[in-house]
Amino acid sequence: EVQLLESGGGLVQPGGSLRLSCAASGFTFTNYAMSWVRQAPGKGLEWVSSISGSGDITYFPDSVKGRFTISRDNSKNTVNLQMNSLRAEDTAVYYCAQGGGSGFDYWGQGTLVTVSS
Amino acid sequence: EKVMTQSPATLSVSPGERATLSCRASQSVGSHLAWYQQQPGQAPRLLIYGASTRATGVPARFSGSGSGTEFTLTISNLQSGDFAVYYCQQYTEWPLAFGGGTKVEIK
């Protein structure tokens, strides 16, 4: 059974940083790209970042490019999202998802990030 | 950058009836289109990929069609668990993009 478990969310001040982690199990981790997708309160889904199975290729939308970085540790089956220079508009539930360039097959339950003073 | 537009924003349907949801892409995405279902307070769930292929475990009541810029998700014989928000998403190029969603509510 595929399981994705996010951690690291919380309250952070504008301009601050936060690091999210996602622990994956139930599949061959290196065979899959991994992604983060967020959902602001009461809003729709927004893709945030993806990383290839080997970890050598990353993708970001303009809204987070230069502020967020994504990485993975294939020895530990984890994927991380480092978020810097956080803004109020980054407030959202952040979901870890399996896949990237072919749809998102499985999703974690999400972790809430609140950016507020 | 491809923009995905879903309509209607809200669809009121009676249990047992059929719901037809639309998704339009600003430029062709071929068949690189997925549909997701999201229940309140839950993570999204993949329903359809490749515009028309059901994901594992998805009932045959859910069907997807279309290619290029026009796509449809049809839900037949609506059950109580089908009342949710549905999103389409293109994955033909970066940046990946979701539509704004269609809420299917009980009439």
Interface residues (C-beta under 8 A of the other chain):
Chain A: S35 V37 G44 L45 E46 W47 S50 Y59 F60 P61 D62 Y95 G100 G101 S102 G103 F104 D105 Y106 W107 G108 Q109 G110
Chain B: H32 A34 Y36 Q38 Q42 A43 P44 R45 L46 Y49 A55 Y87 Q89 Y91 W94 P95 L96 A97 F98 G99 G100 G101
